[in-house]
Amino acid sequence: MSKKRVDVVIGGKVIRLTAEEDEAHLQRIARYIDKKMAELTEANAAFAIDERLRMMLAVNITDDYYKVADKLARVEANQEKYVDELARMQQEHMVLMEKFHELQREHTRLKAEHEEYIEIFGSQQSENVLSMHRVERKAANR
């Protein structure tokens, strides 16, 4: 990436920056610094932009940076927890799917066995009912 020269305005002064970042990024940074300088100047109206004010600006910007960095670290830590939880849930899902398939196989086996029993005992029961009717008829005819 080649370095670019970009003119930005900070504290009412044009400053030429040379960097690899694109112009929009550098202008955004300049606007942020300019805003911070304005806030400090307003809060400390009696002071010009002197060394003390520059140090306060540096402290404020660094404070903003660390707040964002800390927030990012918390987000990344949460992301790790969520990734771990997702992996655990995927493993649990696999175990449950295997159990489900096992139960499906058992259901199919029991259903076939049940149908076989109905076929065997159903025909025997029909024969028994017919036999009982014959016995009852014979008894009634006597």
C-alpha positions in Angstrom: 0.0 0.0 0.0 1.4 3.4 -0.9 1.4 6.3 1.4 -0.9 9.2 0.7 -0.8 12.8 1.7 -4.0 14.2 3.1 -4.7 17.7 4.4 -6.9 17.7 7.5 -8.1 20.5 9.8 -7.5 20.2 13.6 -7.9 23.1 15.9 -8.5 25.5 13.0 -5.1 24.6 11.5 -4.5 22.7 8.3 -2.2 19.7 9.0 -0.7 17.5 6.3 -0.8 13.8 7.2 1.1 11.1 5.4 -0.3 7.6 5.9 -1.3 4.4 4.2 -4.9 4.7 5.4 -7.5 6.2 3.0 -8.4 9.8 3.2 -11.9 9.2 4.7 -10.3 7.4 7.6 -7.8 10.2 8.2 -10.5 12.8 8.0 -12.6 10.9 10.5 -9.7 10.8 12.9 -9.0 14.5 12.4 -12.7 15.4 13.1 -12.6 13.3 16.3 -9.4 15.1 17.5 -10.8 18.4 16.5 -14.0 17.7 18.4 -12.0 16.6 21.5 -9.9 19.8 21.3 -13.1 21.9 21.1 -14.6 20.1 24.1 -11.4 20.7 26.2 -11.1 24.3 25.0 -14.7 24.9 26.0 -14.3 23.3 29.4 -11.0 25.2 29.9 -11.8 28.5 28.2 -9.1 30.3 30.1 -6.4 28.2 28.5 -5.1 28.3 25.0 -4.1 25.0 23.3 -0.9 24.7 25.3 1.1 21.7 26.4 -1.3 21.0 29.3 -4.3 21.0 27.1 -2.6 18.7 24.6 -1.8 16.3 27.4 -5.5 16.4 28.5 -6.5 15.7 24.9 -4.1 12.8 24.7 -5.5 11.5 28.0 -9.1 11.9 26.8 -8.4 10.1 23.5 -6.5 7.4 25.2 -9.4 7.0 27.7 -11.8 6.6 24.8 -9.5 4.1 23.1 -9.2 1.9 26.2 -13.0 2.0 26.9 -13.6 0.7 23.3 -10.8 -1.8 23.7 -12.2 -3.1 26.9 -15.7 -3.4 25.4 -14.2 -5.2 22.4 -12.4 -7.6 24.8 -15.7 -8.3 26.6 -17.5 -8.9 23.3 -14.7 -11.3 22.2 -14.9 -13.2 25.6 -18.7 -13.5 25.1 -18.1 -14.7 21.6 -15.8 -17.4 22.9 -18.4 -18.5 25.4 -21.1 -18.6 22.7 -18.8 -20.6 20.3 -18.1 -23.1 23.1 -21.8 -23.3 24.0 -22.7 -23.8 20.3 -20.1 -26.6 20.0 -21.5 -28.3 23.2 -25.1 -28.0 21.8 -24.0 -29.4 18.4 -22.5 -32.4 20.2 -25.6 -32.8 22.3 -27.7 -32.6 19.1 -25.7 -35.4 17.5 -26.2 -37.6 20.6 -29.9 -36.9 20.7 -30.3 -37.5 16.9 -28.5 -40.9 17.3 -30.9 -41.7 20.2 -33.9 -40.6 18.1 -32.8 -42.9 15.2 -32.3 -45.7 17.7 -35.8 -45.2 19.0 -37.2 -45.0 15.4 -35.6 -48.4 14.7 -37.0 -49.8 17.9 -40.4 -48.5 17.0 -40.3 -50.0 13.5 -39.2 -53.4 15.0 -42.0 -53.3 17.6 -44.6 -52.3 15.1 -43.6 -55.2 12.8 -43.7 -57.5 15.8 -47.1 -56.2 16.8 -48.5 -56.7 13.3 -47.1 -60.2 13.3 -48.9 -60.9 16.6 -52.1 -59.5 15.3 -51.8 -61.7 12.3 -51.1 -64.8 14.4 -53.5 -64.2 17.2 -56.1 -62.5 15.1 -56.7 -65.6 13.0 -56.6 -67.8 16.1 -59.1 -65.5 17.8 -61.4 -65.6 14.8 -61.2 -69.5 14.9 -61.9 -69.4 18.6 -65.0 -67.2 18.1 -66.3 -69.4 15.4 -65.8 -72.5 17.5 -67.6 -70.8 20.4 -70.5 -70.0 18.1 -70.7 -73.6 16.9 -70.7 -74.9 20.5 -73.4 -72.4 21.4 -75.6 -73.4 18.4 -75.2 -77.1 19.2 -76.2 -76.4 22.8 -79.1 -74.4 21.7 -80.3 -77.1 19.2 -80.3 -79.8 21.9 
